Amino acid sequence: MCGVFGVRSTERDVARLTYFGLFALQHRGQESAGIAVSERGRVTALREMGLVPQVFDEEKLAALPGEVAIGHTRYSTTGGAYWSNAQPLVHHGAVRTVALGHNGNLVDPTPLRDELRADRVRLDTTSDTEVIAALLGRDPAPLPDAVAATMRRLEGAYSVVAIADGVLVAFRDPLGVRPLTLGRIGDDWVVASETCALDLVGAEVVRDVLPGEVVWVDEEGCHAAQAVPQGRTAACIFEHVYFARPDSSLGGTGVHAARVRMGERLAEEAPADADLVMPIPDSGTPAAVGYAKRSGIPYEEGLIKNRYVGRTFIEPDQELRRQGIRLKFNPLDEIAGRRLVIVDDSIVRGNTMRQLVQMLSEAGAAEVHVRISSPPVVSPCFYGIDMADEAELAAAHRSVEEMREHVAATSLHYLSLDGMQWATGLPEESVCRACFTRSYPTRVPDERLAAKHRFEPTVAHS
């Protein structure tokens, strides 16, 4: 998924602003974080594995002066979780040096990688992001034209922030798969994956970067051009279901409100005779609120989540691994003897839900009714969500009843496709629902050719 942020200002501390922007986008990627700055055209970048506060401190931010900054939090889809693939990447091209951060995934970058290598362009990483930077770095055209030419070569999802020629650049694929929003603080321009990042740094939301649009900010101000014609859009509907932060707005729709509506519709479609509604925190909380509101069943917290296990460098020993889900959740005594409706946003592999149902039953729950605020996930994503391949997707080749047996629930129901669409308030033709429907907005590669580690060397990484 990844989070991207960019700012240009001659008066503000752009590295510090970017740090806080990334802090708000931490949910979009926890593998690595980085910031690149340009000071009078000279680019400096710092990137490391880990969370934003693990990577940066006062001393490191102080070493990043400049008037332009971009930042990135990484969640890997093409290229593994190695330092070499951390972003922003800095590519020294024949024409210009480019620092670039990318949210999304190119459908098939192999021909472009082969072309660049044939032209003796050095590629140091296995990330498809470097392909974008390399195309831009070798194009002799003026920067906006070079960006447009690069965009015309790309297929797939890309919301990009970059620094080139001392200019802040942002551009988005013509389908608009991943979010990208433009804002301003006074006279200074800011761009971010989500509106929550603009809120945190005190920026006013101006508008979304349009699908197929390039925006660039230089000493003369903010400029924009439609680089690639916009046809049908295909904004990722899973952003509304899970990935975006609840306090963000996507395409003019408040994410939290949409998720509450998903829960309300789910209560209409799949009622349950139960004593309480409880969320799987935090992803299921808004939909559980909506389910309780519409059903009239009391809402209670039944699971306490340890919010510090999302990123750990310490492997649990065998006994702790056996405890499994308890590293993340622990049930409250109040669930004993109660008939529960547990609400979550999705089931992907099914392992977590099966362990949760077992844990709740062992804690004394009389019944466990599972309600999911999206349809069954039946197909992998090629646009930036690191979902399992189809063979590992629990619902891909199981009926709903077989899924109920798989997770050992008293009952199991999913929100309908129409119900999910209604809750977002977006037209069906404006979104990508491929993970639920197997209907993709672009051509897609054979799954084996789209493997995450396909460009990795066979030797082990240190």
ZISULKA-V42497 format. One record per residue. N is the residue number from 1. SS is DSSP state (h for helix, s for strand, l for the rest). Layout:
n=N ss=SS
n=N ss=SS
This chain:
n=1 ss=l
n=2 ss=l
n=3 ss=s
n=4 ss=s
n=5 ss=s
n=6 ss=s
n=7 ss=s
n=8 ss=s
n=9 ss=l
n=10 ss=l
n=11 ss=l
n=12 ss=l
n=13 ss=l
n=14 ss=h
n=15 ss=h
n=16 ss=h
n=17 ss=h
n=18 ss=h
n=19 ss=h
n=20 ss=h
n=21 ss=h
n=22 ss=h
n=23 ss=h
n=24 ss=h
n=25 ss=l
n=26 ss=h
n=27 ss=h
n=28 ss=h
n=29 ss=l
n=30 ss=l
n=31 ss=l
n=32 ss=s
n=33 ss=s
n=34 ss=s
n=35 ss=s
n=36 ss=s
n=37 ss=s
n=38 ss=s
n=39 ss=s
n=40 ss=l
n=41 ss=l
n=42 ss=s
n=43 ss=s
n=44 ss=s
n=45 ss=s
n=46 ss=s
n=47 ss=s
n=48 ss=s
n=49 ss=s
n=50 ss=l
n=51 ss=l
n=52 ss=h
n=53 ss=h
n=54 ss=h
n=55 ss=h
n=56 ss=l
n=57 ss=l
n=58 ss=h
n=59 ss=h
n=60 ss=h
n=61 ss=h
n=62 ss=h
n=63 ss=l
n=64 ss=l
n=65 ss=l
n=66 ss=l
n=67 ss=l
n=68 ss=s
n=69 ss=s
n=70 ss=s
n=71 ss=s
n=72 ss=s
n=73 ss=s
n=74 ss=s
n=75 ss=l
n=76 ss=l
n=77 ss=l
n=78 ss=l
n=79 ss=l
n=80 ss=l
n=81 ss=l
n=82 ss=l
n=83 ss=h
n=84 ss=h
n=85 ss=h
n=86 ss=l
n=87 ss=l
n=88 ss=l
n=89 ss=s
n=90 ss=s
n=91 ss=s
n=92 ss=s
n=93 ss=l
n=94 ss=l
n=95 ss=l
n=96 ss=l
n=97 ss=s
n=98 ss=s
n=99 ss=s
n=100 ss=s
n=101 ss=s
n=102 ss=s
n=103 ss=s
n=104 ss=s
n=105 ss=s
n=106 ss=s
n=107 ss=l
n=108 ss=l
n=109 ss=l
n=110 ss=h
n=111 ss=h
n=112 ss=h
n=113 ss=h
n=114 ss=h
n=115 ss=h
n=116 ss=h
n=117 ss=h
n=118 ss=h
n=119 ss=l
n=120 ss=l
n=121 ss=l
n=122 ss=l
n=123 ss=l
n=124 ss=l
n=125 ss=l
n=126 ss=l
n=127 ss=l
n=128 ss=h
n=129 ss=h
n=130 ss=h
n=131 ss=h
n=132 ss=h
n=133 ss=h
n=134 ss=h
n=135 ss=h
n=136 ss=h
n=137 ss=h
n=138 ss=h
n=139 ss=l
n=140 ss=l
n=141 ss=l
n=142 ss=l
n=143 ss=h
n=144 ss=h
n=145 ss=h
n=146 ss=h
n=147 ss=h
n=148 ss=h
n=149 ss=h
n=150 ss=h
n=151 ss=h
n=152 ss=h
n=153 ss=h
n=154 ss=l
n=155 ss=l
n=156 ss=s
n=157 ss=s
n=158 ss=s
n=159 ss=s
n=160 ss=s
n=161 ss=s
n=162 ss=s
n=163 ss=s
n=164 ss=s
n=165 ss=l
n=166 ss=l
n=167 ss=s
n=168 ss=s
n=169 ss=s
n=170 ss=s
n=171 ss=s
n=172 ss=s
n=173 ss=l
n=174 ss=l
n=175 ss=l
n=176 ss=l
n=177 ss=l
n=178 ss=l
n=179 ss=l
n=180 ss=l
n=181 ss=s
n=182 ss=s
n=183 ss=s
n=184 ss=s
n=185 ss=s
n=186 ss=l
n=187 ss=l
n=188 ss=s
n=189 ss=s
n=190 ss=s
n=191 ss=s
n=192 ss=s
n=193 ss=l
n=194 ss=l
n=195 ss=h
n=196 ss=h
n=197 ss=h
n=198 ss=h
n=199 ss=h
n=200 ss=h
n=201 ss=l
n=202 ss=l
n=203 ss=l
n=204 ss=s
n=205 ss=s
n=206 ss=s
n=207 ss=s
n=208 ss=s
n=209 ss=l
n=210 ss=l
n=211 ss=l
n=212 ss=l
n=213 ss=s
n=214 ss=s
n=215 ss=s
n=216 ss=s
n=217 ss=s
n=218 ss=s
n=219 ss=l
n=220 ss=l
n=221 ss=s
n=222 ss=s
n=223 ss=s
n=224 ss=s
n=225 ss=s
n=226 ss=s
n=227 ss=l
n=228 ss=l
n=229 ss=l
n=230 ss=l
n=231 ss=l
n=232 ss=l
n=233 ss=l
n=234 ss=l
n=235 ss=s
n=236 ss=s
n=237 ss=l
n=238 ss=h
n=239 ss=h
n=240 ss=h
n=241 ss=h
n=242 ss=h
n=243 ss=h
n=244 ss=l
n=245 ss=l
n=246 ss=l
n=247 ss=l
n=248 ss=l
n=249 ss=s
n=250 ss=s
n=251 ss=l
n=252 ss=l
n=253 ss=s
n=254 ss=s
n=255 ss=h
n=256 ss=h
n=257 ss=h
n=258 ss=h
n=259 ss=h
n=260 ss=h
n=261 ss=h
n=262 ss=h
n=263 ss=h
n=264 ss=h
n=265 ss=h
n=266 ss=h
n=267 ss=h
n=268 ss=h
n=269 ss=h
n=270 ss=l
n=271 ss=l
n=272 ss=l
n=273 ss=l
n=274 ss=l
n=275 ss=l
n=276 ss=s
n=277 ss=s
n=278 ss=s
n=279 ss=s
n=280 ss=l
n=281 ss=l
n=282 ss=l
n=283 ss=l
n=284 ss=l
n=285 ss=h
n=286 ss=h
n=287 ss=h
n=288 ss=h
n=289 ss=h
n=290 ss=h
n=291 ss=h
n=292 ss=h
n=293 ss=h
n=294 ss=h
n=295 ss=h
n=296 ss=l
n=297 ss=l
n=298 ss=l
n=299 ss=s
n=300 ss=l
n=301 ss=l
n=302 ss=l
n=303 ss=s
n=304 ss=s
n=305 ss=s
n=306 ss=l
n=307 ss=l
n=308 ss=l
n=309 ss=l
n=310 ss=l
n=311 ss=l
n=312 ss=l
n=313 ss=l
n=314 ss=l
n=315 ss=l
n=316 ss=l
n=317 ss=l
n=318 ss=h
n=319 ss=h
n=320 ss=h
n=321 ss=h
n=322 ss=h
n=323 ss=h
n=324 ss=h
n=325 ss=h
n=326 ss=h
n=327 ss=h
n=328 ss=l
n=329 ss=s
n=330 ss=s
n=331 ss=s
n=332 ss=l
n=333 ss=h
n=334 ss=h
n=335 ss=h
n=336 ss=l
n=337 ss=l
n=338 ss=l
n=339 ss=s
n=340 ss=s
n=341 ss=s
n=342 ss=s
n=343 ss=s
n=344 ss=s
n=345 ss=l
n=346 ss=l
n=347 ss=l
n=348 ss=l
n=349 ss=l
n=350 ss=l
n=351 ss=h
n=352 ss=h
n=353 ss=h
n=354 ss=h
n=355 ss=h
n=356 ss=h
n=357 ss=h
n=358 ss=h
n=359 ss=h
n=360 ss=h
n=361 ss=h
n=362 ss=h
n=363 ss=l
n=364 ss=l
n=365 ss=l
n=366 ss=l
n=367 ss=s
n=368 ss=s
n=369 ss=s
n=370 ss=s
n=371 ss=s
n=372 ss=s
n=373 ss=l
n=374 ss=l
n=375 ss=l
n=376 ss=l
n=377 ss=l
n=378 ss=l
n=379 ss=l
n=380 ss=l
n=381 ss=l
n=382 ss=l
n=383 ss=l
n=384 ss=l
n=385 ss=l
n=386 ss=l
n=387 ss=l
n=388 ss=l
n=389 ss=l
n=390 ss=h
n=391 ss=h
n=392 ss=h
n=393 ss=l
n=394 ss=l
n=395 ss=l
n=396 ss=l
n=397 ss=l
n=398 ss=l
n=399 ss=l
n=400 ss=h
n=401 ss=h
n=402 ss=h
n=403 ss=h
n=404 ss=h
n=405 ss=h
n=406 ss=h
n=407 ss=h
n=408 ss=l
n=409 ss=l
n=410 ss=l
n=411 ss=s
n=412 ss=s
n=413 ss=s
n=414 ss=s
n=415 ss=l
n=416 ss=l
n=417 ss=h
n=418 ss=h
n=419 ss=h
n=420 ss=h
n=421 ss=h
n=422 ss=h
n=423 ss=h
n=424 ss=h
n=425 ss=l
n=426 ss=l
n=427 ss=l
n=428 ss=h
n=429 ss=h
n=430 ss=h
n=431 ss=s
n=432 ss=s
n=433 ss=l
n=434 ss=h
n=435 ss=h
n=436 ss=h
n=437 ss=h
n=438 ss=l
n=439 ss=l
n=440 ss=l
n=441 ss=l
n=442 ss=l
n=443 ss=l
n=444 ss=l
n=445 ss=l
n=446 ss=l
n=447 ss=l
n=448 ss=l
n=449 ss=l
n=450 ss=l
n=451 ss=l
n=452 ss=l
n=453 ss=l
n=454 ss=l
n=455 ss=l
n=456 ss=l
n=457 ss=l
n=458 ss=l
n=459 ss=l
n=460 ss=l
n=461 ss=l
n=462 ss=l
